[in-house]
Amino acid sequence: MAQYGVRSAKGSSLSEYRDAYWWSNDGLRLHYRDYAGGDDRRPALLCLPGLTRNARDFAPLADRMAGQWRLICPDLRGRAESAYAKDPMTYVPLTYLQDLERLLADLALTRFVVVGTSLGGIIAMLMAATRPDRLAGAVLNDVGPKIEESGLARIRGYVGTGSTHPTWVHAARALAQNNADVYPDYHLDDWLAMAKRLYRLNSGGRVVLDYDMRIAEPLRVPGGEAGVDLWPSMAGFRSVPTLILRGERSDLLSAETAARMQHDIGASATLATVPRVGHAPTLMEPAAIAALDALLDRVRIDA
C-alpha cells in the first residue's frame, strides 16, 4: 500500500506536492510526488523520467499544469528518494514496469496519460504493449523503438561516472560544458536549474549526481537499453491520443524513426519537433508546450 508523507512541499517547484511512497515486489521503498489536480474527471498524468533523472525533472511542468491536472511523478528505483537496488541488473525497463504496476495498483489508477521522457518513454511503450486499455493519452518524448547508436554511445560514456563538484555553479558549468550541443541557447541560470534537478548535496557538502552509479551496469549488456523489440507496441497507441515529441538535434531519436512511429500508430498520433534542442526536450519549450496542450485537448474527459 502507498505510504503518504506527512508534509507538502515546494522545493524547486512553485506548486505544492505530496511526498508518498510505495513498495516494490523485491522490497524496495520507492518515492513519488503527487501534485493535486482541479478536476477529478481528468485522468492523471503519470510522468516518467529519463535514465539519470528523477521526479524533480517534472517540477516545471507541474508548475504549469498542477491544479488543472493531477501529476504523479515517480523516482525510479536507484534515483533520488527511492531506494537503491541490491542487484544492479534490476535497473532495466521490465523491472521498472513491474515497480510502476505496483504503484498503479496502490493508487487504483485505471486510466491515465503517460508522459515518458527517454527511458520513461520506453516504459510507456511497454505499458502500451501490455495494457493499452488504461491509456487515456501518451507522450513519447524523444525516444522510440529504434535508438540511435550514436546516442547510446554518448549515454554510455557519461552514465555512472560519479562526478562531484564543490558548488552548484561548478556543477552547472560542468553540465554546460558537456551538453552545449543539446541546449545551445541555455544560459547559466538554465544550467543551474538543471543541476538542481540532477544533483544533490551529500553529507560532506559536495554536489553529487542523485542516482546509483550502478544503473550503468545493464547498459554494458547487449539489449540492456530496452531488452525487447518495441515496434509492435506502436499498435497499443492507435486508439489513444499520442504525441511523438522529438528534439531537432536529437542523437537518440532520428527523424526517420519518428516518422515511422507516426505511420505505425496512425491517425491518433501527432509528431512535433522542438527546434534547437537535442536529447531531450524539457517539455517547457514553446513548441513542446503547444504540442502537449494540443494533445491534452484531445484527451477524453469523463463526465
N, C-alpha and C positions, 0 to 999 in steps of 0.2 A: 504494500500500500504506500502511496506517496506520503511523505512526511513534510509538512509545511514549516518553513522557518518562522521565527517569532517576529521578524522585522520586515517592514517595507523599506526600500532603499532607492536612492537615485544614483549614487556612484558617478560614473562618467555620463550617465543619461539624465536628461531632464525629466523623464517620465518615471513615475513610481512603478515598482515591480515587487513581486513577492518571491523571495528565495524559497525553493522547495526541492525535495529530494525523493529519489526512488531507488529501488534495489534491483540489480541485475540478476540474471539466473545464477551466476557464479559468485554472488555475494558482495558485489561492489556497490558502495553508496554513491549514487550519481546525482548530479545537481542540474537544475534548470531555473530559468527566470520565467515568471508568469506575469505578463502585462495584461491588465484588465481591458476588455472591450466595452463598448457602449450599447451594443445591440446583440442580444443573445441569439437572434435569428441568424446572425452571420457565423459561418464556420471559423474556427480559429486558424491562425497562420502558424504552422509548425516550421520553425526556421532552423535549418541545419547548416552548420558552418563548415569551412574548409579544413584541410588536413591539420594545419598547425594553429587553427583559430578556435574560438570559443564563443560563448553566448554574448560576450561584450561586442562582438562584431556587428550585432543587430541593434545595438543601442540607438544609433542614429535613425534607423528605420522605425524603431519603437517610438522615438520622439515625434515622428511624423504620423504614425498610424494608431498608436495606443489611444484608447478612448473611443475609437471607432471599431477597431478590430482587436480581438484578443490575440496576443502573441505568446507562443510557447517556444522558448529558446534554450535548448539543452546544451550543456557541456558534455561532449562525448567522453567516454572513458579515457583517462590519461590526460585530460585537459582541465586547466583552471581548477574549479572547486569539485570536480569529480575525481573519484579515487583512481589511482594508478593500478593497472592490471599486474597480477603476478606473472602471467605468461604473456610476453610481448607479441606472440603470434595470434593473440586475440584482437590485436589492433588491425582489424580487417573489416570491410563493409558488411559482410554477412553477420558478424558478431554485433556490430553497431546496430544493424537492423533488429536483431533479437533484443538488444537493450531497449530500443525505442518501442518495440511491440509491448514490452512490459509497462513502459510509461503510458502508452496509449490506452492500455487496459486499465491501469490505475485511474486515469483521468476520465475513463468512459468516453473517449473521443472516437466517435464513429464516422465523423465527416470533418475534413479539414483541407486547407490549402497548404501544400508542401512547398516551401521555398528553400531550395537546395543550392548552395554555392560550392562548386568544385566537388570535393568528397561528399558534401551534403547532397549534391545532385546525383551522384552515383547511388546513394542510399534512396533517394526519391525514385530513381529508375527501378531499383529492387522492389520498392513498395508498389509501383505500377505493375510489375511483373507478377506479384503475389496476391495483392488485394486492391485492385484498381477501383473497386466499388466504393471505397472510403474517400477517394479523392474528389474534392469539390473544385480543385484547380491545382495548377503546378507551375513552378518557376524553375527552370533548369539554367542556372547561372554559370555560363562559361565552362560547360562540361557536356560530354556526350558519350555515346557508346564507343567511339574511337578516340583515344587520347594520343596526341602527337608525341612522338619520341623525343623531340627537342624539348618540349615542356617537361616531360618526365625526367629527362636528364638534368634539367635545371633544378627541379624539385629534389631529386636525389642528392644533388650537390650541396644543398643547404639544410635539409631536414636532419635533425639530430646532432648538429654541430655544437650546440650548447654555448653560444656566445653570451658573454656577460659584459656589463657596462657600469661605469661608476655613477653616471647620472642619466636622467631621462633625455637630456639633449644629446648625449653621446649615443644613446640607443636610437634616437630619431635620425641622427646623421648617418649612422650605420645603415638604417633602413633606406635612407635616401640614396646612399652610395650603391646599394645592392638592387634597388628597384626603380632607378631613374627611368629605365626604358618602359616600365609598366605604367607609371603615373608621371609622365613628363611635365605635367602642369602643376605638380604639388609644390607647396612652399613649406617652410619649417613647421608652421602650425599644423599643417596636414600630417606631416611625418610624426610630430609629437602625439597627435590624436591616435594615429595608427600604433605607435609604440605603447600607448596606454592600454590599447586593446590586446596587444600581442605579448607584452611583457608583464612582469610583476616584480615587486621588491622582495628579496629573500631576507632571511634572518640576519645576514651580515650587511644589509644595506645595499647590496648590489642589485642592479636591474637585470633580471634573467628572463629567458623565454618561459612562458607559462604552460609547458606541456612536458610529458615524459619523453626524454630523448629516445627511448626505445620504440617510439612509434615508427621510426625509420626502418626497423628490422624487417617487417614484411615486404617493404619496397625492394629489398635486395633479392626477393624470391620472384622468379618469373610469374607474371599474372597477379602479383600482390596488390596492384592498384585497384583491381575490381574482382578478379577471380572467376568471372563468368562472362559469357557473351551477352552483352546488354542490348543488342539491336532488337531482339524480339520484344523487349519491354516497351518499345515505342507504341505497340498496339494498345497498351494499357492506358495511354493518354488520349486515345481517339474520341472518347466520349466526354472529356472534360476540357475546359479552357486551359490552354498550356502556352506558356511564354518561354521561348528559347532566347536567352539573352547572351550576346557574345561581345567581348571586348574587341575592338577593331585591331588591336595589336596583340591579341592573344596568341601564345605559342602552345596552348593546350587544346583549344577547340578551333579547328580550321573552318574557314568559310564553307568548304565543300561538305564537311561533316554536318555543320549546322543546317545547310540546305537539304541534305538527305534526311535529317531528322524531321524537318518540317514536312517534307514529302511523305515520309513514312507515317507520320501522325495524321496528316490530312487537314481537313478544314478547321478543326478545333485548335490548331497551332498557329501562333504568330511568331515571327522572327524579328528581333530588333538588335541593332548593332550600336554599341556605345563608342562614339569616336574618341580617339586619342587616349585609349585605356587598354592595358593588357590584361593579364590574368590576375585578378578577376575584377569586374565591376563591383563597386561597393553598394549598389542599389540606390545611391544618392545622387548620381549624375543626372542632369536634366533628361537625357534620353531614357535612362533606366526608370526614372520616376514616372515619366509619361507612359512607358510601356507597362509598368506594373499597375498603375492606376487603370489603364485600359483593360488589363486582364481582370482586375478585381471588379470592374463594372460588369463583366460577363459572368461572374460567379453567381450562381443561383442563391437567392436569399430565401430561407424557409419562412413561410407565413406563420 
